[in-house]
């Protein structure tokens, strides 16, 4: 009989890769998501059942559990502050209770590798606590405790990559000497899939890791070798606290501070596999586990080919606005500032659209690059995502994609792209770009929308108003110029 799997965290890095593989294994897959629009352009969206809800809402969780055989719990907070640990524990209890009542046969949770006998960081303690809550349920549960995950688009891989590529000499915290047992994303997915087939008497946590135990500095230089770079001298300095190290990572890599904090906290310990009991219930993949250097080589090949399936970039940003742009009639009674530009062009609609969809990342924003760079650095300094987050695919966008400091809120391919700002601003901001057929070609329209928050928001808008003529006017002109040039893809401004 066909089994049904419920996947939580399907819009995340791991979940977005697991779902199509479960479908290939013959599962009926249901995903529980808060924002179904994030799945609009996902290749497998039409092959799954989408349930809308929140893990803190017992009603929506119970409804999603109906007729489910296996639940994959792939959700965890990457916030650096607040009561995230209490919220995670509450969500785990809701899922465990609902799974018991629904008669679910198996829960599979991806936790984190951690040492014993030491005081763990708050994030690691929370991951351990969630695993215990699920194991304490009446549902047979497997907790897979994984180390640093290496794969194209993973936050850990991207942090190693950018630290190594940017810095010819690496002043580093003492944790570069700590031992780590990384695991390739392909092996994580292998264990997640195999866990669904375990018998009911398997009800425990297992450590999983790759074949190599390395120091973090060795991981960086292993990356350098695979990337064709000179190995970096590394100096471990005692002055680098976890907080200071997270600021350093925030400034020199695309990883925002809110994401860097939990990653760095987990590197404060030796995190290696303490038992290999998983081998007794799940035989290793054919050919064995993937070594670190091989995992890096595979990830680099994916990045260079522009074939990154999922990415850390698409993780939700703590504190960033997530509400969609209200429809124009709903603006009445609110203070709203707009900047509207329109250009008629002889370029075809398709040519203009290719330039629009190719915006950002390595190609830039088509006008005044220095101003964009300064604003990106300013955002980084206050803990924002900055401009260096880039984009998952160089040519194609989909709903929910991160695009530098924007998020793709809506895309009507060939017609309109709407971006929601995730930079730190005193208000909420959107940027719309659209193209329509014209009398002799097409008409390009561009609109920036800003809902200010209090006096600070109003002062912010008027402070940057003098630059609008250069930035937004230049952007409109450059997009039309690139479309008319016949390349259909913009080059950096």
Secondary structure, 3 states (H helix, E strand, C coil): CCCEEEEECCCCCCHHHHHHHHHHCCCEEEEEECCHHHHCCCCCHHHCEEEECCCCCHHHHHHHCCCCCEEEECCCCCCCCCCHHHHHHHHHHHHHHHHHHHCCCEEEEEEECCCCCCCCCHHHHHHHHHHHHHHCCCCCEEEEEECCEECCCCHHHHHHHHHHHHCCEEEECHHHHCEECCEEHHHHHHHHHHHCCCCCCCCEEEEECCCCCEEHHHHHHHHHHHCCCCCCEEEECCCCCHHHHHHHHHHHCCCCHHHHHHHHHHCCCCECCCCCCHHHHCCCCCCCCCCHHHHHHHHHHHHHCCCCCCCHHHCCCCCCCCCCCCCHHHHCCCCCEEEEEEEEECCCHHHHHHHHHCCCHHHCCCCCHHHHHHHHHHHHHCCCCCCCCCECCCCCCCCCCEECCEEEEEEECCCEEEEEECCCCCEEEEEEEEEEECCCCEEEEEEEEEEECHHHHHHHHHHHHHHHHHHHHHHHHHHHHHHHCCCCCCCCC
